[in-house]
Amino acid sequence: MEQFSTSSSESSDSSSEYSLEFYMDTSWVLDAANLVFFMQAGFGMLEAGMVRAKNTKSILLKNLINTAICAISYYCVGHSFAYGKVNPNSFVGFGNFFLMDYTHYAYWMIQWAYAATATTIATGAMAERLQLHCYILFTLVQTILIYPFVAHWIWSQNGWLFDLGIVDFAGGAVIHIVAGITGACGSFLLGPRIGRFNQESGKPKNLPGHSVVLMSLGAMILWYSWYGYTAGASLGMTRSRVLPASRVSVVVTLSGATGLITVLGIGKIVNGHYDLVKGINGLIAGLVSSTSSCAYIEPWAAIIIGFIGGIVYWFSSWALLNWLRLDDPVDSTAIHLFGGCWSLISVAFFATHGRVRNPDIILPGGIFYGGGISLLWVQLVGMVLAILWAGFLSGIFFFTMDYFGKLRVDVDTELAGLDNSNHGGSAYIFD
């Protein structure tokens, strides 16, 4: 995302704030923010379907609490660290706490929705065994200390990675890598769910989710919302942004569709049948794969990116489970961490269009367009730094919670289900 200050809505000319251009751009951003927020419903349905019935209330409550706490904490502090305009530096923003002296409310809305998404994604990796109080504290840490700093480095015009020329249009690093690595750290320190691995052979056992209907509904909501999530990052439709924003939607459509078809095909070859659950994850992996590049590539490149994204998802999912014994109930680590990395890297190969909101900034172009490896190095630096920052801080947090016995629920609670033990009974009541 190229910072909002390049938009007409931040013009120093007060008359421009009431121009037709201002109203069009602000309406576009608000509509996009609504769609990004609607992703919370998509992830809620997807994750609820992928956990067992006895933990449905638990995962949905975590999604709701995350959204609410993120709103308060991002309003108070998070947005200031990301985009505060009072004495900002290349490492962190500062000022405008509690939105004081800040009136770009549409921009705050879409950035809050992005921040909430980064926390919601991590929820699934730790599903069915994380204590609720730990998750509440994690939401605060993610929204105040982890996400805003990476967002500032990459998306703020004052950020040091922005100055280096990193390209991450809609958050392959800022959202997906951050969410993927924090969820992975939590899942790793939590350990696998009871019964996930055979005690004698050590091989993984299947613990299927309880509703493919909810999974499918969640996937379609996410696919629909992804158009606001990506095209909305143009932050307007004026000043020659109509064509790039439209192209973003085409790119996202093709990459998501290709990821879905690719994973279904691999499943047919490997397992002899079309796996709906893997296909849903392949769809999301394809969508994630074009998140960084969607504004800068041609539609044909989206098919290649989605195809490779599907392959990356399939094999990273298998390796994480079988080699690292990482029990991620919704495969969010494979989808968002590895998909986010590929998304960031793919820009360096396929980029051919310039900045959307600031055409004076010319991208060096991807390797396939004769741009050399300069952009690839910048993308790799951003990828590594996002992983290290988010992984280090989340690792310290989850290790501390584990040390004090506040990370994982007890065995009896896990076996009975978090709904029955902590939330007043099952989500499903049959007379």
C-alpha positions as CSV (number, residue, x, y, z in Angstrom):
1,M,0.0,0.0,0.0
2,E,1.3,3.4,-1.0
3,Q,0.7,5.9,1.8
4,F,-2.5,7.9,2.0
5,S,-0.7,11.2,1.9
6,T,-0.4,10.8,-1.9
7,S,-4.1,11.0,-2.1
8,S,-6.1,14.1,-2.8
9,S,-8.0,13.8,0.4
10,E,-4.9,14.9,2.4
11,S,-4.4,18.1,0.4
12,S,-3.5,21.2,2.3
13,D,-6.1,23.0,0.3
14,S,-9.2,22.9,2.4
15,S,-11.5,23.4,-0.6
16,S,-10.2,20.1,-2.0
17,E,-11.7,18.3,1.0
18,Y,-15.2,19.0,-0.4
19,S,-14.4,18.3,-4.0
20,L,-16.0,15.6,-6.0
21,E,-12.7,13.8,-6.1
22,F,-12.5,13.8,-2.3
23,Y,-16.0,12.3,-2.0
24,M,-15.3,9.6,-4.6
25,D,-12.1,8.5,-3.0
26,T,-13.4,8.6,0.5
27,S,-16.5,6.6,-0.5
28,W,-14.3,4.1,-2.3
29,V,-12.1,3.6,0.8
30,L,-15.1,3.3,3.2
31,D,-16.7,0.7,0.9
32,A,-13.5,-1.2,0.7
33,A,-13.1,-1.0,4.5
34,N,-16.5,-2.6,4.9
35,L,-15.5,-5.5,2.7
36,V,-12.2,-6.0,4.6
37,F,-14.2,-6.0,7.8
38,F,-16.6,-8.6,6.3
39,M,-13.6,-10.9,6.1
40,Q,-14.0,-11.4,9.8
41,A,-17.2,-13.2,9.0
42,G,-15.4,-15.3,6.4
43,F,-12.6,-16.3,8.7
44,G,-15.1,-17.0,11.5
45,M,-17.1,-19.4,9.3
46,L,-14.0,-21.0,7.8
47,E,-12.4,-21.6,11.2
48,A,-15.6,-22.7,12.9
49,G,-16.1,-25.3,10.2
50,M,-12.5,-26.5,10.5
51,V,-12.6,-27.1,14.2
52,R,-14.5,-29.9,15.9
53,A,-18.1,-29.2,17.0
54,K,-17.1,-29.0,20.7
55,N,-14.9,-25.9,20.1
56,T,-17.2,-23.9,17.8
57,K,-18.2,-21.3,20.3
58,S,-14.6,-20.9,21.4
59,I,-13.3,-20.1,18.0
60,L,-16.1,-17.7,17.2
61,L,-15.8,-15.9,20.5
62,K,-12.1,-15.4,19.9
63,N,-12.8,-13.9,16.4
64,L,-15.4,-11.5,17.9
65,I,-13.2,-10.5,20.9
66,N,-10.2,-10.0,18.5
67,T,-12.2,-7.6,16.4
68,A,-13.4,-5.6,19.4
69,I,-10.1,-5.4,21.2
70,C,-8.3,-4.5,18.0
71,A,-10.7,-1.6,17.4
72,I,-10.0,-0.1,20.9
73,S,-6.2,-0.7,20.9
74,Y,-5.7,0.4,17.3
75,Y,-7.6,3.6,18.1
76,C,-5.6,4.3,21.2
77,V,-2.1,3.4,20.2
78,G,-1.7,1.1,17.2
79,H,-2.5,3.5,14.4
80,S,-0.2,6.1,16.0
81,F,2.8,3.7,15.9
82,A,2.0,2.9,12.3
83,Y,1.1,6.3,10.8
84,G,1.4,8.9,13.5
85,K,2.5,12.2,12.0
86,V,4.0,14.0,15.0
87,N,7.8,13.4,14.8
88,P,7.7,10.1,13.0
89,N,10.9,8.4,12.1
90,S,11.9,5.5,9.8
91,F,11.3,2.9,12.6
92,V,8.0,3.9,14.1
93,G,5.3,6.6,13.8
94,F,4.4,8.8,16.7
95,G,1.6,11.1,17.7
96,N,-2.1,11.3,16.9
97,F,-2.9,9.0,19.8
98,F,-6.6,8.5,20.3
99,L,-6.9,10.0,16.8
100,M,-6.1,13.5,18.3
101,D,-5.7,16.0,15.5
102,Y,-6.4,13.3,12.9
103,T,-9.5,13.4,10.7
104,H,-8.7,10.9,8.0
105,Y,-11.3,8.5,9.4
106,A,-11.8,6.5,6.2
107,Y,-8.1,5.6,6.2
108,W,-8.2,4.7,9.9
109,M,-11.2,2.4,9.2
110,I,-9.5,0.4,6.4
111,Q,-6.2,0.2,8.4
112,W,-8.1,-1.0,11.5
113,A,-9.8,-3.7,9.3
114,Y,-6.3,-4.8,8.0
115,A,-4.9,-4.9,11.6
116,A,-7.9,-7.0,12.8
117,T,-7.4,-9.4,9.9
118,A,-3.7,-10.0,10.8
119,T,-4.8,-11.1,14.3
120,T,-7.8,-13.2,13.2
121,I,-5.6,-15.2,10.8
122,A,-3.4,-16.2,13.6
123,T,-6.3,-17.5,15.7
124,G,-6.8,-20.6,13.6
125,A,-3.3,-21.9,14.0
126,M,-3.8,-22.0,17.8
127,A,-7.4,-23.3,17.8
128,E,-8.9,-25.9,20.2
129,R,-6.3,-25.5,23.0
130,L,-5.4,-21.8,23.6
131,Q,-6.6,-20.1,26.8
132,L,-8.9,-17.2,26.1
133,H,-7.1,-14.8,28.4
134,C,-3.9,-15.6,26.6
135,Y,-5.5,-14.8,23.3
136,I,-6.9,-11.5,24.6
137,L,-3.4,-10.4,25.6
138,F,-2.0,-11.7,22.3
139,T,-4.5,-9.5,20.4
140,L,-3.1,-6.5,22.3
141,V,0.5,-7.4,21.6
142,Q,-0.2,-8.0,17.9
143,T,-2.2,-4.7,17.5
144,I,0.1,-2.5,19.5
145,L,3.6,-3.8,19.1
146,I,3.9,-6.2,16.2
147,Y,1.6,-5.2,13.3
148,P,2.0,-1.4,13.5
149,F,5.8,-1.5,13.3
150,V,5.9,-3.7,10.2
151,A,3.1,-1.6,8.6
152,H,5.1,1.6,9.3
153,W,8.3,0.2,7.8
154,I,6.5,-0.9,4.6
155,W,3.5,1.3,4.1
156,S,4.4,4.6,5.6
157,Q,6.3,7.1,3.5
158,N,8.6,7.5,6.5
159,G,9.3,3.8,6.8
160,W,12.8,2.6,6.1
161,L,11.7,-0.3,3.9
162,F,9.5,2.0,2.0
163,D,12.5,4.2,1.3
164,L,14.4,1.1,0.1
165,G,11.7,0.6,-2.5
166,I,9.8,-2.5,-1.1
167,V,6.6,-3.3,-3.0
168,D,3.7,-4.8,-1.0
169,F,0.5,-3.4,-2.4
170,A,-2.1,-5.1,-0.1
171,G,-0.2,-6.8,2.6
172,G,1.6,-10.0,1.6
173,A,4.2,-9.1,4.3
174,V,2.4,-6.6,6.5
175,I,-0.7,-8.9,7.0
176,H,0.0,-12.4,5.9
177,I,3.6,-13.0,6.9
178,V,3.0,-11.3,10.2
179,A,-0.2,-13.3,10.9
180,G,1.4,-16.5,9.6
181,I,4.5,-16.4,11.7
182,T,2.8,-15.3,14.9
183,G,0.3,-18.1,14.6
184,A,3.1,-20.5,13.9
185,C,5.0,-19.5,17.0
186,G,1.9,-19.9,19.1
187,S,1.0,-23.2,17.6
188,F,4.6,-24.5,18.1
189,L,4.8,-23.6,21.7
190,L,1.3,-24.8,22.4
191,G,2.1,-28.2,21.0
192,P,-0.2,-30.5,19.0
193,R,-3.8,-31.2,20.1
194,I,-4.4,-34.4,22.0
195,G,-4.7,-37.3,19.6
196,R,-3.2,-35.5,16.6
197,F,-0.3,-37.8,16.3
198,N,0.0,-41.6,16.8
199,Q,1.8,-42.2,20.1
200,E,3.7,-45.2,18.7
201,S,4.5,-44.3,15.2
202,G,4.5,-40.5,15.5
203,K,2.5,-40.2,12.3
204,P,-0.3,-37.6,12.1
205,K,-3.9,-38.7,12.6
206,N,-6.8,-37.0,11.0
207,L,-8.9,-34.7,13.3
208,P,-11.4,-33.4,10.7
209,G,-13.4,-30.2,11.2
210,H,-17.1,-30.7,11.8
211,S,-18.7,-28.7,8.9
212,V,-17.6,-28.4,5.3
213,V,-20.7,-26.3,4.8
214,L,-19.3,-23.6,7.1
215,M,-15.9,-23.9,5.5
216,S,-17.4,-23.4,2.1
217,L,-19.5,-20.5,3.1
218,G,-16.4,-18.9,4.8
219,A,-14.3,-19.4,1.7
220,M,-16.9,-17.7,-0.6
221,I,-17.2,-14.8,1.8
222,L,-13.4,-14.4,1.8
223,W,-13.2,-14.6,-2.0
224,Y,-15.9,-11.9,-2.2
225,S,-14.3,-9.7,0.4
226,W,-10.8,-10.1,-1.1
227,Y,-11.9,-7.6,-3.9
228,G,-12.3,-4.9,-1.3
229,Y,-9.2,-6.0,0.6
230,T,-7.0,-5.7,-2.5
231,A,-8.6,-3.2,-4.9
232,G,-9.4,-1.0,-1.9
233,A,-5.7,-0.5,-1.3
234,S,-5.7,1.9,-4.2
235,L,-7.2,4.3,-1.7
236,G,-9.4,5.9,-4.4
237,M,-10.7,5.8,-7.9
238,T,-9.6,9.2,-9.2
239,R,-6.3,10.3,-10.6
240,S,-5.9,7.5,-13.1
241,R,-6.5,4.8,-10.5
242,V,-9.6,3.2,-12.1
243,L,-7.7,1.0,-14.5
244,P,-5.1,-0.3,-11.9
245,A,-7.9,-1.0,-9.4
246,S,-9.9,-2.8,-12.0
247,R,-6.8,-4.9,-13.0
248,V,-6.3,-5.8,-9.3
249,S,-9.7,-7.5,-9.2
250,V,-9.0,-9.4,-12.4
251,V,-5.6,-10.5,-11.1
252,V,-7.1,-11.6,-7.7
253,T,-9.8,-13.6,-9.5
254,L,-7.3,-15.5,-11.7
255,S,-4.8,-16.2,-8.9
256,G,-7.4,-17.5,-6.5
257,A,-9.1,-19.6,-9.1
258,T,-5.8,-21.1,-10.2
259,G,-4.8,-21.9,-6.6
260,L,-8.0,-23.7,-6.1
261,I,-7.7,-25.8,-9.3
262,T,-4.0,-26.5,-8.7
263,V,-4.6,-27.9,-5.2
264,L,-7.6,-30.0,-6.3
265,G,-5.5,-31.4,-9.0
266,I,-2.6,-32.3,-6.7
267,G,-5.0,-33.9,-4.3
268,K,-6.5,-36.1,-7.1
269,I,-3.0,-37.2,-8.1
270,V,-1.7,-37.9,-4.6
271,N,-4.8,-39.1,-2.8
272,G,-7.0,-40.3,-5.7
273,H,-9.9,-37.9,-4.9
274,Y,-10.8,-34.2,-5.0
275,D,-10.4,-32.9,-1.4
276,L,-12.8,-30.0,-0.7
277,V,-11.0,-28.8,2.4
278,K,-7.6,-28.7,0.6
279,G,-9.3,-27.0,-2.3
280,I,-10.7,-24.3,-0.1
281,N,-7.2,-23.7,1.4
282,G,-5.8,-23.7,-2.2
283,L,-8.2,-21.0,-3.1
284,I,-7.1,-18.8,-0.2
285,A,-3.4,-19.6,-0.9
286,G,-3.9,-18.4,-4.4
287,L,-5.6,-15.2,-3.2
288,V,-2.7,-14.6,-0.8
289,S,-0.1,-15.3,-3.4
290,S,-1.1,-12.2,-5.5
291,T,-1.7,-9.8,-2.6
292,S,1.7,-8.0,-2.9
293,S,1.8,-8.0,-6.6
294,C,-1.8,-7.6,-7.8
295,A,-1.5,-3.9,-8.8
296,Y,1.8,-4.3,-10.6
297,I,1.4,-7.4,-12.8
298,E,-0.5,-8.4,-16.0
299,P,-3.4,-10.9,-15.6
300,W,-1.6,-13.7,-17.3
301,A,1.1,-13.6,-14.5
302,A,-1.7,-14.1,-11.9
303,I,-2.3,-17.6,-13.3
304,I,1.4,-18.5,-12.9
305,I,1.6,-16.9,-9.4
306,G,-1.6,-18.7,-8.3
307,F,-0.3,-22.0,-9.7
308,I,3.0,-21.8,-7.8
309,G,1.1,-20.6,-4.7
310,G,-1.0,-23.7,-4.8
311,I,2.1,-25.9,-5.0
312,V,3.8,-23.9,-2.2
313,Y,0.7,-24.4,0.0
314,W,0.4,-28.1,-0.6
315,F,4.0,-29.0,0.1
316,S,4.5,-26.6,3.0
317,S,1.4,-27.9,4.6
318,W,2.7,-31.5,4.3
319,A,6.2,-30.6,5.6
320,L,4.9,-28.6,8.6
321,L,2.8,-31.4,9.7
322,N,5.0,-34.4,9.0
323,W,8.5,-32.9,9.5
324,L,8.0,-30.2,12.2
325,R,4.9,-31.8,13.8
326,L,3.2,-28.4,13.7
327,D,-0.5,-28.9,14.4
328,D,-2.3,-26.0,12.6
329,P,-6.0,-26.9,12.5
330,V,-6.8,-24.5,9.7
331,D,-3.4,-24.6,7.8
332,S,-3.0,-20.9,8.3
333,T,0.8,-21.1,8.5
334,A,1.1,-22.8,5.2
335,I,-1.4,-20.5,3.6
336,H,-0.4,-17.1,5.0
337,L,3.3,-17.4,6.0
338,F,4.5,-19.3,3.0
339,G,1.9,-17.8,0.7
340,G,2.8,-14.3,1.9
341,C,6.5,-15.0,1.3
342,W,5.8,-16.2,-2.2
343,S,3.5,-13.2,-2.7
344,L,6.3,-10.8,-1.8
345,I,9.0,-12.6,-3.9
346,S,6.8,-12.9,-7.0
347,V,6.7,-9.1,-7.4
348,A,10.4,-9.2,-8.2
349,F,9.8,-11.5,-11.1
350,F,6.5,-10.3,-12.6
351,A,6.2,-6.5,-11.8
352,T,5.7,-4.4,-14.9
353,H,3.4,-1.5,-13.8
354,G,4.4,1.5,-11.7
355,R,3.1,2.8,-8.4
356,V,-0.7,3.2,-8.4
357,R,-1.1,6.4,-6.4
358,N,2.3,8.0,-7.1
359,P,3.2,7.6,-10.8
360,D,6.4,9.6,-10.3
361,I,7.8,6.6,-8.5
362,I,8.9,4.1,-11.2
363,L,9.4,0.5,-10.2
364,P,12.6,-1.2,-11.5
365,G,10.5,-3.9,-13.1
366,G,10.5,-7.6,-12.5
367,I,13.3,-10.0,-13.5
368,F,11.2,-11.3,-16.4
369,Y,11.0,-7.7,-17.7
370,G,14.7,-7.0,-17.6
371,G,14.6,-5.3,-14.2
372,G,17.5,-7.2,-12.7
373,I,17.7,-8.5,-9.1
374,S,17.6,-5.2,-7.3
375,L,13.9,-5.4,-6.4
376,L,14.3,-9.1,-5.4
377,W,16.9,-8.1,-2.8
378,V,14.6,-5.5,-1.3
379,Q,11.7,-7.9,-1.2
380,L,13.8,-10.6,0.5
381,V,15.1,-8.1,3.1
382,G,11.5,-7.1,3.9
383,M,10.4,-10.7,4.1
384,V,13.2,-11.7,6.5
385,L,12.7,-8.6,8.7
386,A,8.9,-9.1,9.0
387,I,9.5,-12.7,10.0
388,L,12.1,-11.9,12.5
389,W,10.2,-9.0,14.1
390,A,6.9,-10.7,14.4
391,G,8.4,-14.1,15.2
392,F,10.7,-12.7,17.9
393,L,8.1,-10.7,19.8
394,S,5.3,-13.3,19.5
395,G,7.8,-16.0,20.6
396,I,8.7,-14.1,23.7
397,F,5.1,-13.5,24.5
398,F,3.9,-17.1,24.1
399,F,7.0,-18.4,25.9
400,T,6.2,-16.1,28.8
401,M,2.6,-17.2,28.9
402,D,3.7,-20.8,28.8
403,Y,6.2,-20.3,31.6
404,F,3.4,-19.0,33.9
405,G,1.0,-21.7,32.9
406,K,-1.4,-19.4,31.0
407,L,-0.9,-20.6,27.5
408,R,-2.7,-24.0,27.1
409,V,-5.9,-25.2,28.6
410,D,-5.7,-28.3,30.8
411,V,-6.2,-31.8,29.5
412,D,-9.8,-32.3,30.9
413,T,-10.9,-29.0,29.3
414,E,-9.4,-29.9,26.0
415,L,-11.0,-33.4,25.9
416,A,-14.4,-32.1,27.0
417,G,-14.2,-29.2,24.5
418,L,-13.8,-25.6,25.3
419,D,-17.5,-24.9,24.6
420,N,-18.7,-27.2,27.4
421,S,-15.9,-26.2,29.8
422,N,-15.7,-22.5,29.3
423,H,-18.6,-21.2,27.3
424,G,-21.8,-22.6,28.9
425,G,-22.3,-25.6,26.6
426,S,-22.3,-26.8,23.0
427,A,-22.9,-24.5,20.1
428,Y,-25.5,-27.0,18.8
429,I,-28.6,-27.8,20.8
430,F,-30.9,-30.5,19.5
431,D,-34.3,-30.9,21.2
